[in-house]
Amino acid sequence: MVKKTLGNNNELEVSTLCHGTDHFGSRVDYETSTAILDRYVAAGENFLDTSNFYAAWIEGFKGGESETLIGKWIKERKNRDQLIIATKVGVPYQDVPMGAKAKIIEMEAEKSLKRLGIDTIDMYYTHLDDRSTPFEEQLEAMDKLVKAGKVRCIGACNILAWRLEEARNVSLSNGFPLHSCVEQRYTYLRPKVNANFGGQVSTNSDLLDYCRSRNLQLIAYSPLLHGAYMRNDRPLPPQYQHADSDVRMEALKAVAEELNATLNQIVIAWLMHQNIIPIIGASRVEQIEQNLGCLDINLTEAQMKTLNRAGI
Ligand SMILES: NC(=O)c1ccc[n+]([C@@H]2O[C@H](COP(=O)([O-])OP(=O)(O)OC[C@H]3O[C@@H](n4cnc5c(N)ncnc54)[C@H](OP(=O)(O)O)[C@@H]3O)[C@@H](O)[C@H]2O)c1
């Protein structure tokens, strides 16, 4: 396994591939979820992504199921020390309102710790950019959790570069922790200009540039567009249905053929080649098996050029 520290933060050593768990314990049952987790760690990987509210949007579930499943699995496998666990706060579920007010951060961190059965959350993200709560309040709450040993590092999701810079300035002025990473939607295909993803924010060139200049680690979610690169039953999301995608798909296919790899593997390898950590998601063991094949792919500079130059 290749391990790296997270951007400006030397404390956390994570693998270069993260695994998402949003459907674990809800749509994906315990047996399959744990088989996927076992396969992931057997490959030497260590970075798990969850959230307090996963998967409240699925009928019959109320949120917290993913964290609870991970907690049970860790207890059974006794593998806490081998893992880096990221979770989040800020999306409404049950009786918890939307946002990152200090009280919510404080109470939700306790609930996440309990469900996960751990003493410290390695990476704690705000899940959305709550513009109604000043960064002073949000970051002070995070600072208290770090000082209490309940959180090691902090990050932000679904946020624009200029807002990250505002948060950075607040942290520097007050001695609060700095964000070590930003988790954003990102894949090889480019969305249409002004595409709307609801509360989710897609990575743009401004954020990429900002991450480089501030040494922030970018973590990419939904890299496989829910399987749409390869599955006939998964049409491309409408935000990606335009001529640019047709051209980029051709480039992707050409590189995949050259390397005898799948389109999914090339998308993940393309992200990793740029020092981005993709969050892979799987709901079946065969899927993770195939996706882990990306670890054997080394894209050449010529292949990166082919992929990067494609488009209109
Ligand atoms: N911070 C945020 O706001 C945010 C937002 C979204 C996600 N996330 C995180 O990112 C993780 C991944 O997100 P995502 O699920 O949207 O990622 P994704 O890469 O777009 O989609 C993963 C899904 O693609 C399908 N898939 C994966 N590998 C496949 C394969 N080899 N063959 C065929 N189909 C395959 C599966 O769909 P089926 O299960 O339907 O078969 C799988 O569940 C989540 O679990 C969560 O931890 C974070």
The ligand as an SDF file (V2000), in Angstrom:
LIG
                    3D

 48 52  0  0  0  0  0  0  0  0999 V2000
  -19.2360   14.3790    1.1650 N   0  0  0  0  0  0  0  0  0  0  0  0
  -20.2900   14.1950    0.4060 C   0  0  0  0  0  0  0  0  0  0  0  0
  -21.1320   15.1070    0.2330 O   0  0  0  0  0  0  0  0  0  0  0  0
  -20.4740   12.8760   -0.2830 C   0  0  0  0  0  0  0  0  0  0  0  0
  -21.4700   12.7420   -1.2860 C   0  0  0  0  0  0  0  0  0  0  0  0
  -21.6080   11.4940   -1.9170 C   0  0  0  0  0  0  0  0  0  0  0  0
  -20.8070   10.4280   -1.5380 C   0  0  0  0  0  0  0  0  0  0  0  0
  -19.8720   10.5890   -0.5460 N   0  0  0  0  0  0  0  0  0  0  0  0
  -19.0010    9.4560   -0.1300 C   0  0  0  0  0  0  0  0  0  0  0  0
  -18.4110    8.8810   -1.2850 O   0  0  0  0  0  0  0  0  0  0  0  0
  -18.6970    7.4770   -1.3470 C   0  0  0  0  0  0  0  0  0  0  0  0
  -18.8020    7.0630   -2.7950 C   0  0  0  0  0  0  0  0  0  0  0  0
  -19.8250    7.8450   -3.4130 O   0  0  0  0  0  0  0  0  0  0  0  0
  -20.7100    7.2710   -4.5830 P   0  0  0  0  0  0  0  0  0  0  0  0
  -21.4100    6.0150   -4.1300 O   0  0  0  0  0  0  0  0  0  0  0  0
  -21.5230    8.4070   -5.0670 O   0  0  0  0  0  0  0  0  0  0  0  0
  -19.5550    6.8420   -5.6200 O   0  0  0  0  0  0  0  0  0  0  0  0
  -19.6130    6.3680   -7.1220 P   0  0  0  0  0  0  0  0  0  0  0  0
  -18.2350    5.9590   -7.4440 O   0  0  0  0  0  0  0  0  0  0  0  0
  -20.2320    7.4000   -7.9970 O   0  0  0  0  0  0  0  0  0  0  0  0
  -20.6350    5.1550   -7.1480 O   0  0  0  0  0  0  0  0  0  0  0  0
  -20.4640    3.9530   -6.4530 C   0  0  0  0  0  0  0  0  0  0  0  0
  -21.4950    2.9890   -6.9910 C   0  0  0  0  0  0  0  0  0  0  0  0
  -21.1650    2.6660   -8.3290 O   0  0  0  0  0  0  0  0  0  0  0  0
  -21.4850    1.3360   -8.5990 C   0  0  0  0  0  0  0  0  0  0  0  0
  -20.2180    0.6230   -8.8540 N   0  0  0  0  0  0  0  0  0  0  0  0
  -19.0410    0.7530   -8.1890 C   0  0  0  0  0  0  0  0  0  0  0  0
  -18.1210   -0.0580   -8.6900 N   0  0  0  0  0  0  0  0  0  0  0  0
  -18.6990   -0.7250   -9.7050 C   0  0  0  0  0  0  0  0  0  0  0  0
  -18.2560   -1.7090  -10.5920 C   0  0  0  0  0  0  0  0  0  0  0  0
  -16.9930   -2.1580  -10.5610 N   0  0  0  0  0  0  0  0  0  0  0  0
  -19.1310   -2.2010  -11.5090 N   0  0  0  0  0  0  0  0  0  0  0  0
  -20.3900   -1.7330  -11.5610 C   0  0  0  0  0  0  0  0  0  0  0  0
  -20.8870   -0.8120  -10.7380 N   0  0  0  0  0  0  0  0  0  0  0  0
  -20.0330   -0.3020   -9.8080 C   0  0  0  0  0  0  0  0  0  0  0  0
  -22.1940    0.7860   -7.3760 C   0  0  0  0  0  0  0  0  0  0  0  0
  -23.5810    1.0510   -7.5300 O   0  0  0  0  0  0  0  0  0  0  0  0
  -24.6910    0.0280   -6.9590 P   0  0  0  0  0  0  0  0  0  0  0  0
  -24.4690   -0.0470   -5.5090 O   0  0  0  0  0  0  0  0  0  0  0  0
  -25.9920    0.6860   -7.2980 O   0  0  0  0  0  0  0  0  0  0  0  0
  -24.4720   -1.2800   -7.6670 O   0  0  0  0  0  0  0  0  0  0  0  0
  -21.5910    1.6690   -6.2750 C   0  0  0  0  0  0  0  0  0  0  0  0
  -22.4070    1.7310   -5.1370 O   0  0  0  0  0  0  0  0  0  0  0  0
  -19.9820    7.3140   -0.5200 C   0  0  0  0  0  0  0  0  0  0  0  0
  -20.1040    6.0070   -0.0170 O   0  0  0  0  0  0  0  0  0  0  0  0
  -19.7530    8.3250    0.5760 C   0  0  0  0  0  0  0  0  0  0  0  0
  -18.9090    7.7680    1.5760 O   0  0  0  0  0  0  0  0  0  0  0  0
  -19.6900   11.8010    0.0590 C   0  0  0  0  0  0  0  0  0  0  0  0
  1  2  1  0
  2  3  2  0
  2  4  1  0
  4  5  1  0
  4 48  2  0
  5  6  2  0
  6  7  1  0
  7  8  2  0
  8  9  1  0
  8 48  1  0
  9 10  1  0
  9 46  1  0
 10 11  1  0
 11 12  1  0
 11 44  1  0
 12 13  1  0
 13 14  1  0
 14 15  2  0
 14 16  1  0
 14 17  1  0
 17 18  1  0
 18 19  2  0
 18 20  1  0
 18 21  1  0
 21 22  1  0
 22 23  1  0
 23 24  1  0
 23 42  1  0
 24 25  1  0
 25 26  1  0
 25 36  1  0
 26 27  1  0
 26 35  1  0
 27 28  2  0
 28 29  1  0
 29 30  1  0
 29 35  2  0
 30 31  1  0
 30 32  2  0
 32 33  1  0
 33 34  2  0
 34 35  1  0
 36 37  1  0
 36 42  1  0
 37 38  1  0
 38 39  2  0
 38 40  1  0
 38 41  1  0
 42 43  1  0
 44 45  1  0
 44 46  1  0
 46 47  1  0
M  CHG  2   8   1  16  -1
M  END
$$$$
